[in-house]
Amino acid sequence: MKEPENIKPKKLTKKEEDQLIESKFQDLLEGYLASNHRKKVEIIERAFRFAKEAHSGIRRRSGEPYILHPIAVAKIVSQEIGLGSTSICAALLHDVVEDTEYTEEDIEAQFGKKIASIVAGLTKISGGIFGDKASAQAENFRKLLLSMADDIRVILIKMADRLHNMRTLGSMLPSKQYKIAGETLYIYAPLAHRLGLFAIKTELEDLSFKYEHPEAYTQINNNIAASESQREHIYQQFALPVKKRLDEMGLVYEMKARVKSVYSIWNKMETKHIPFDEVYDLYAARIVFECPNEADEKRLCWNIYSEITDLYRLHPERTRDWVSTPKANGYRALHLTVMGPDGNWIEVQIRSRRMDELAERGFAAHWKYKIGEGEEESELAVWLKTIEDILNNPEPNAVDFLDTIKLNLFSSEIVVFTPKGELVTLPKNATVLDLAFNLHSELGMHCIAGKVNHKLVPLSHKLHSGDQVEVLTSHSQQPQESWLGFLTTAKGINRLRAVLRKDRRTIVEEGVKKFQSFLDSNNITISNELINKILSIKQLKNKDILYFAIGNNEVTLNDDLLSKISPKSNDGILSKLLRNPFSTAKSKEGSVVSNSEKINTKEAYLLTTIDGKDNYIIADCCHPIPGDDVLGYIDDNNRVIVHKLNCPTAMRLKSSFGGRLVATKWENTKQKFKAKIKIEGIDRMGILQEIIQIISTTLSIYIRSLNIEADNGVFNSELVVLVEDTAVVTHLCKKIKKIKGVTSVVRVNS
């Protein structure tokens, strides 16, 4: 991963700045001239001069001349994504219409319709995917995806723009860093993966992780560096006999070790609850061979596979043939996992040079404007058609809309067959119902079951790669809301919700009529205050849900309700309604200080206790404690709700409500927080007593709950303790890990 660029350059004179700008532009040109694109230097020169003049006198937050940003974006577009002169010009000009007096018409007059069209597409989404309001976020995201469907180069240049912004993110305020890193991890990184931009996807993930978890990022980097010599020694032992076999085959190739990214290592540590030294697959070996004839690629991949498996023991369940069946984003390679000389598994990736180019640059490597349409282009077209389908029937709720899109950016895929032998690519955990909707909406609406490998299964049955699936339907079958729990694909969820909304709308309209009639007969005037009061009484979230409940006869309009909504009833209940749907936090009445003044999101918010009351609320979804990397979310009542940065709810908040986020800082406090610890090991007499003795006697830590189960000589235990901060938890885990028989001790989310 590239290190972020220096964000505080020393003060330069006007002459030195001009020399720097010219030097950066010449660097861009040299890279372009070394590519295989047709050389159109003159128009790139004109675009640079035009942009330089337009941005004259404007500076970035870091203090550097603004024109350096478009040059950097154009360099990424050219040298890291592999696009040509049209895209380079659009990248140089991408902020001109947004930030200066020039218009789209000026760009078209100077550089032609195509460049102007791409710049216009970039201008529509210039504020980033997200704005301050949820509806605006969804609308901006729709614009981005629509422009992508029109010309894929818009999103490729936008990717380059985001990558450079991430590389220079250090100059932003902490609250902005959280927001930008959050939306990058939530949308841009999966989108980069879906477009096949693997190098960019990895760097976006690592940079997001760097700003969200700086200490963990530094620690893992240090651990990687410390283990480098040992890793290199093992790799050389592994590679030597493989290279000998490849040389005997007469191949022209390169073989190298590729270390897992910092983010993927951390993700594995978090998912599997293991320390760094237990992440055994730190690197993968990659073999890239030259193959002038594309028809020979598959045969050579399997020949190399055969030579490697002659040398090393194969892991039978971890062979991935993406040569015969490419991923939906066009990725092709043959992956196998073998036992290395140190007794640990090593993944080997086998690719031709063409496959490698595709893996690094994705669809840009064979973009139709460059080398004409190919099979991968049609795969991209299928995916874009799915995106377009979602855009034509968008979710009314902005956050649900973003989640639906996110579902379509799946990274784990399976391939199944129809009875006629056609291949269908679906996300992992897809069901028979997903396949039905994928094939045709009508099949999905009337699906009753499926036949998988000629065996009858329910529509909720999860599919696996290689399954042959037949969808069974009935005209009497009607879609049901419970089906949402069976669906994984964005297309299926979107289509089902659209039909359910249509049916729901009819019931809501009936509910509105009943409600209005009830009010009229009792001479009551409708108002927001009245609606809020009824919502609070019935514990419903919004008026649409209320109208649906009335129309569906779930809420009865009677004298009892009338007495509760009369003017004499207690209006104080209204305040309980104002609860943000993302806040799963709970607090006792009067235990949280209300913030009377508006919270300054540009400064770190101090998490403290005032007169015995906390000025924050701990989120129930992740239960952060002092020492955790956290952020604050300001709710409708101006209260700060504290989430772990890696909490799924926080991920959604970062990507959707950036304006409400605030950087937080724990104050030294004597308050106790709950932490849940999971312990696993070999069962023996007295082991529980030793664990309790260390917790209660040796470390004087209060136990709040302890559950333990033993089965066939193995025990699992979940323990909740009261602690001051993460340092106490870490120390406790180390102490328990030393007990004979204990194999694993990790803190888990409550």
Backbone hydrogen bonds, N-H to C=O, Kabsch-Sander energy under -0.5 kcal/mol:
donor,donor_aa,acceptor,acceptor_aa,energy
5,E,167,R,-0.6
17,E,13,T,-2.6
18,D,14,K,-2.2
19,Q,15,K,-2.1
20,L,16,E,-2.3
21,I,17,E,-2.6
22,E,18,D,-2.4
23,S,19,Q,-2.3
24,K,20,L,-2.4
25,F,21,I,-2.2
26,Q,22,E,-2.5
27,D,23,S,-1.9
28,L,24,K,-1.7
29,L,25,F,-2.5
30,E,26,Q,-2.7
31,G,27,D,-1.8
32,Y,28,L,-1.9
33,L,29,L,-2.8
34,A,30,E,-1.3
35,S,32,Y,-1.5
40,K,38,R,-0.8
44,I,40,K,-1.2
45,E,41,V,-2.8
46,R,42,E,-2.2
47,A,43,I,-2.3
48,F,44,I,-2.3
49,R,45,E,-2.5
50,F,46,R,-2.6
51,A,47,A,-2.6
52,K,48,F,-2.8
53,E,49,R,-2.2
54,A,50,F,-2.4
55,H,51,A,-2.5
56,S,53,E,-1.1
58,I,55,H,-2.2
60,R,64,E,-2.5
63,G,60,R,-1.9
66,Y,58,I,-2.8
68,L,65,P,-1.5
69,H,66,Y,-2.1
71,I,67,I,-1.9
72,A,68,L,-2.1
73,V,69,H,-2.5
74,A,70,P,-2.6
75,K,71,I,-2.1
76,I,72,A,-2.0
77,V,73,V,-2.6
78,S,74,A,-2.2
79,Q,75,K,-3.2
80,E,75,K,-0.6
80,E,76,I,-1.7
81,I,76,I,-1.8
82,G,77,V,-0.6
83,L,77,V,-2.5
88,I,84,G,-2.2
89,C,85,S,-2.7
90,A,86,T,-2.2
91,A,87,S,-2.5
92,L,88,I,-2.3
93,L,89,C,-1.8
94,H,91,A,-0.9
96,V,93,L,-1.5
97,V,93,L,-0.6
99,D,95,D,-2.6
100,T,96,V,-1.9
107,I,103,T,-1.7
108,E,104,E,-2.4
109,A,105,E,-2.4
110,Q,106,D,-1.7
111,F,107,I,-3.1
112,G,108,E,-2.0
116,A,112,G,-1.7
117,S,113,K,-2.5
118,I,114,K,-2.0
119,V,115,I,-2.5
120,A,116,A,-2.5
121,G,117,S,-2.1
122,L,118,I,-2.2
123,T,119,V,-2.3
124,K,120,A,-1.9
125,I,121,G,-0.8
126,S,123,T,-1.6
128,G,125,I,-1.5
137,Q,133,K,-2.3
138,A,134,A,-2.3
139,E,135,S,-2.1
140,N,136,A,-2.9
141,F,137,Q,-2.5
142,R,138,A,-2.3
143,K,139,E,-2.1
144,L,140,N,-2.1
145,L,141,F,-2.3
146,L,142,R,-2.9
147,S,143,K,-2.6
148,M,144,L,-1.7
149,A,145,L,-2.2
150,D,146,L,-1.5
151,D,147,S,-2.7
154,V,151,D,-2.1
155,I,151,D,-0.5
156,L,152,I,-1.7
157,I,153,R,-2.4
158,K,154,V,-2.1
159,M,155,I,-2.2
160,A,156,L,-1.7
161,D,157,I,-2.5
162,R,158,K,-2.6
163,L,159,M,-2.6
164,H,160,A,-2.3
165,N,161,D,-2.2
166,M,162,R,-2.4
167,R,163,L,-2.0
168,T,164,H,-1.2
169,L,166,M,-1.3
171,S,168,T,-1.3
172,M,169,L,-2.2
177,Q,173,L,-2.4
178,Y,174,P,-2.4
179,K,175,S,-1.9
180,I,176,K,-3.0
181,A,177,Q,-2.8
182,G,178,Y,-2.6
183,E,179,K,-2.5
184,T,180,I,-1.9
185,L,181,A,-2.2
186,Y,182,G,-2.0
187,I,183,E,-2.5
188,Y,183,E,-1.3
189,A,184,T,-3.1
191,L,187,I,-2.2
192,A,188,Y,-2.7
193,H,189,A,-2.3
194,R,190,P,-2.4
195,L,191,L,-1.7
196,G,193,H,-1.4
197,L,192,A,-2.7
198,F,196,G,-1.8
198,F,359,A,-1.1
199,A,360,E,-0.6
201,K,197,L,-2.8
202,T,198,F,-2.5
203,E,199,A,-2.0
204,L,200,I,-2.8
205,E,201,K,-2.1
206,D,202,T,-2.4
207,L,203,E,-2.7
208,S,204,L,-2.2
209,F,205,E,-2.5
210,K,206,D,-2.3
211,Y,207,L,-1.7
212,E,208,S,-1.8
213,H,209,F,-2.9
217,Y,213,H,-2.6
218,T,214,P,-2.3
219,Q,215,E,-2.5
220,I,216,A,-2.5
221,N,217,Y,-2.3
222,N,218,T,-2.5
223,N,219,Q,-2.3
224,I,220,I,-2.6
225,A,221,N,-2.4
226,A,222,N,-2.5
227,S,223,N,-1.6
228,E,225,A,-1.1
231,R,227,S,-2.4
232,E,228,E,-2.9
233,H,229,S,-2.0
234,I,230,Q,-2.0
235,Y,231,R,-2.5
236,Q,232,E,-2.5
237,Q,233,H,-1.8
238,F,234,I,-2.1
239,A,235,Y,-3.2
240,L,236,Q,-2.0
242,V,238,F,-0.7
243,K,239,A,-3.0
244,K,240,L,-1.8
245,R,241,P,-1.8
246,L,242,V,-2.4
247,D,243,K,-2.6
248,E,244,K,-1.9
249,M,245,R,-1.3
250,G,247,D,-1.3
251,L,246,L,-1.7
253,Y,251,L,-0.6
254,E,288,V,-1.9
256,K,286,R,-2.0
258,R,284,A,-3.6
259,V,257,A,-0.5
260,K,282,L,-3.9
265,I,261,S,-2.2
266,W,262,V,-2.4
267,N,263,Y,-2.8
268,K,264,S,-2.0
269,M,265,I,-2.3
270,E,266,W,-2.7
271,T,267,N,-2.8
272,K,268,K,-2.7
273,H,269,M,-0.8
274,I,269,M,-1.6
278,E,275,P,-1.7
279,V,276,F,-2.2
280,Y,278,E,-1.2
282,L,280,Y,-1.6
284,A,258,R,-2.5
285,A,347,E,-2.7
286,R,256,K,-3.1
287,I,349,Q,-3.1
288,V,254,E,-2.6
288,V,286,R,-0.5
289,F,287,I,-0.5
289,F,351,R,-2.3
290,E,252,V,-3.0
294,E,292,P,-0.7
296,D,293,N,-1.8
297,E,294,E,-1.2
300,L,296,D,-2.3
301,C,297,E,-2.3
302,W,298,K,-2.0
303,N,299,R,-1.8
304,I,300,L,-2.4
305,Y,301,C,-2.2
306,S,302,W,-2.1
307,E,303,N,-1.9
308,I,304,I,-2.3
309,T,305,Y,-2.4
310,D,306,S,-1.0
311,L,307,E,-0.8
311,L,308,I,-0.8
312,Y,308,I,-2.4
315,H,337,T,-3.3
318,R,315,H,-1.5
320,R,318,R,-0.5
320,R,335,H,-2.6
321,D,319,T,-0.5
322,W,320,R,-1.1
322,W,333,A,-2.0
325,T,321,D,-1.0
327,K,331,Y,-2.1
330,G,327,K,-2.1
334,L,350,I,-2.3
335,H,320,R,-2.6
335,H,333,A,-0.5
336,L,348,V,-2.1
338,V,346,I,-2.5
339,M,313,R,-2.3
340,G,338,V,-0.5
340,G,344,N,-3.4
343,G,340,G,-1.8
346,I,338,V,-3.0
347,E,283,Y,-0.6
348,V,336,L,-3.5
349,Q,285,A,-2.9
350,I,334,L,-2.6
350,I,348,V,-0.5
351,R,287,I,-2.7
351,R,349,Q,-0.5
353,R,289,F,-1.7
356,D,352,S,-2.4
357,E,353,R,-2.2
358,L,354,R,-2.2
359,A,355,M,-2.5
360,E,356,D,-2.1
361,R,357,E,-2.4
362,G,196,G,-0.7
362,G,358,L,-2.5
363,F,195,L,-2.0
364,A,361,R,-1.4
365,A,362,G,-1.9
366,H,363,F,-1.2
367,W,364,A,-1.0
370,K,367,W,-2.7
371,I,367,W,-1.7
372,G,368,K,-1.1
378,S,374,G,-1.4
379,E,375,E,-1.6
380,L,376,E,-2.5
381,A,377,E,-2.3
382,V,378,S,-2.0
383,W,379,E,-2.0
384,L,380,L,-2.9
385,K,381,A,-2.0
386,T,382,V,-1.6
387,I,383,W,-2.2
388,E,384,L,-2.8
389,D,385,K,-2.1
390,I,386,T,-1.9
391,L,387,I,-2.2
392,N,388,E,-2.0
393,N,389,D,-0.8
398,A,396,P,-0.6
401,F,397,N,-2.2
402,L,398,A,-2.2
403,D,399,V,-2.3
404,T,400,D,-2.5
405,I,401,F,-2.2
406,K,402,L,-2.6
407,L,403,D,-2.0
408,N,404,T,-0.9
408,N,405,I,-1.0
409,L,405,I,-0.6
409,L,406,K,-1.3
410,F,407,L,-0.5
413,E,411,S,-0.5
414,I,426,L,-3.0
416,V,424,V,-2.4
417,F,467,D,-3.0
418,T,422,E,-2.0
421,G,418,T,-2.4
424,V,416,V,-2.4
426,L,414,I,-2.5
428,K,412,S,-2.4
430,A,427,P,-1.6
432,V,461,H,-1.4
433,L,459,L,-1.9
435,L,431,T,-2.0
436,A,432,V,-2.3
437,F,433,L,-2.3
438,N,434,D,-2.3
439,L,435,L,-2.4
440,H,436,A,-2.3
444,G,436,A,-0.6
444,G,440,H,-1.8
445,M,441,S,-2.4
446,H,442,E,-1.5
447,C,444,G,-0.9
448,I,472,L,-2.6
449,A,472,L,-1.3
450,G,457,V,-2.4
451,K,470,E,-2.7
452,V,450,G,-0.5
452,V,455,K,-2.7
453,N,451,K,-0.6
453,N,468,Q,-3.1
455,K,452,V,-1.4
457,V,450,G,-3.1
459,L,448,I,-0.5
461,H,458,P,-1.9
463,L,430,A,-3.2
466,G,415,V,-3.3
467,D,464,H,-2.1
469,V,417,F,-3.2
469,V,467,D,-0.6
470,E,451,K,-2.4
472,L,449,A,-2.3
474,S,446,H,-2.2
477,Q,474,S,-1.3
483,W,480,Q,-1.5
484,L,481,E,-1.7
485,G,482,S,-1.4
486,F,483,W,-2.5
487,L,483,W,-0.6
487,L,484,L,-0.7
493,I,489,T,-2.2
494,N,490,A,-2.7
495,R,491,K,-2.5
496,L,492,G,-2.5
497,R,493,I,-2.6
498,A,494,N,-1.9
499,V,495,R,-1.9
500,L,496,L,-2.6
501,R,497,R,-2.9
502,K,498,A,-1.6
503,D,499,V,-2.1
504,R,500,L,-2.9
505,R,501,R,-2.7
506,T,502,K,-1.2
507,I,503,D,-1.4
508,V,504,R,-2.9
509,E,505,R,-2.5
510,E,506,T,-1.6
511,G,507,I,-2.2
512,V,508,V,-2.4
513,K,509,E,-1.8
514,K,510,E,-2.2
515,F,511,G,-2.5
516,Q,512,V,-2.6
517,S,513,K,-2.2
518,F,514,K,-2.1
519,L,515,F,-2.3
520,D,516,Q,-2.6
521,S,517,S,-2.2
522,N,518,F,-0.8
522,N,519,L,-0.8
523,N,520,D,-1.3
524,I,519,L,-2.5
531,I,527,S,-2.4
532,N,528,N,-2.9
533,K,529,E,-2.0
534,I,530,L,-2.2
535,L,531,I,-2.7
536,S,532,N,-2.2
537,I,533,K,-2.3
538,K,534,I,-2.8
539,Q,535,L,-0.7
540,L,535,L,-2.5
546,L,542,N,-1.7
547,Y,543,K,-3.0
548,F,544,D,-2.4
549,A,545,I,-2.5
550,I,546,L,-2.3
551,G,547,Y,-2.9
552,N,548,F,-2.0
553,N,550,I,-1.6
554,E,549,A,-3.3
555,V,549,A,-1.5
558,N,556,T,-1.0
562,L,558,N,-2.0
563,S,559,D,-2.4
564,K,560,D,-1.2
565,I,561,L,-1.5
569,S,566,S,-2.2
573,I,570,N,-0.8
574,L,571,D,-2.1
575,S,572,G,-1.0
576,K,573,I,-1.1
577,L,574,L,-1.7
578,L,574,L,-0.6
578,L,575,S,-0.6
579,R,577,L,-2.4
583,S,580,N,-1.3
584,T,582,F,-0.9
586,K,618,I,-0.7
591,S,588,K,-2.3
593,V,614,D,-3.6
596,S,594,S,-0.8
601,T,599,I,-0.8
603,E,600,N,-1.2
605,Y,663,A,-3.6
606,L,604,A,-0.5
607,L,605,Y,-0.6
607,L,665,K,-2.9
608,T,606,L,-0.8
610,I,613,K,-3.6
613,K,610,I,-2.0
614,D,591,S,-1.6
615,N,608,T,-2.2
617,I,640,V,-2.4
619,A,642,V,-2.2
622,C,619,A,-0.7
623,H,619,A,-2.0
627,G,628,D,-0.5
628,D,625,I,-2.5
630,V,628,D,-0.7
631,L,643,H,-2.1
632,G,662,V,-2.6
633,Y,641,I,-2.2
634,I,660,R,-2.4
635,D,633,Y,-0.7
635,D,639,R,-2.5
638,N,635,D,-2.0
641,I,633,Y,-2.8
641,I,639,R,-0.6
642,V,617,I,-3.2
642,V,640,V,-0.5
643,H,631,L,-2.2
643,H,641,I,-0.5
645,L,629,D,-2.6
647,C,644,K,-1.3
651,M,647,C,-2.1
652,R,648,P,-1.6
653,L,649,T,-2.2
654,K,650,A,-2.9
655,S,651,M,-1.7
656,S,652,R,-1.4
657,F,653,L,-3.1
660,R,657,F,-1.8
661,L,658,G,-1.4
662,V,632,G,-2.3
664,T,630,V,-0.5
665,K,605,Y,-2.4
667,E,607,L,-2.0
673,F,723,V,-3.2
675,A,721,V,-2.2
676,K,748,V,-0.6
677,I,719,L,-3.3
678,K,746,V,-3.4
679,I,717,S,-2.8
680,E,744,S,-2.6
681,G,715,F,-1.8
682,I,741,G,-3.0
683,D,681,G,-0.5
683,D,713,G,-2.4
687,I,684,R,-1.5
690,E,686,G,-1.7
691,I,687,I,-2.0
692,I,688,L,-2.5
693,Q,689,Q,-2.2
694,I,690,E,-2.1
695,I,691,I,-2.1
696,S,692,I,-3.0
697,T,692,I,-0.6
697,T,693,Q,-1.4
698,T,693,Q,-2.4
699,L,694,I,-2.1
701,I,695,I,-2.9
702,Y,722,L,-0.6
704,R,720,V,-3.4
705,S,720,V,-1.6
707,N,718,E,-2.8
709,E,716,N,-2.8
711,D,714,V,-3.1
714,V,711,D,-1.5
715,F,681,G,-2.5
716,N,709,E,-2.8
717,S,679,I,-2.8
718,E,707,N,-2.6
719,L,677,I,-2.8
720,V,705,S,-2.6
721,V,675,A,-2.4
721,V,719,L,-0.5
722,L,702,Y,-2.1
723,V,673,F,-2.9
723,V,721,V,-0.6
726,T,626,P,-2.5
728,V,725,D,-0.5
729,V,725,D,-1.2
730,T,726,T,-2.8
731,H,727,A,-2.3
732,L,728,V,-2.4
733,C,729,V,-2.7
734,K,730,T,-2.1
735,K,731,H,-2.0
736,I,732,L,-2.6
737,K,733,C,-2.4
738,K,734,K,-0.9
738,K,735,K,-0.7
739,I,736,I,-1.8
742,V,739,I,-1.9
743,T,680,E,-2.2
744,S,680,E,-1.9
746,V,678,K,-2.2
748,V,676,K,-2.3
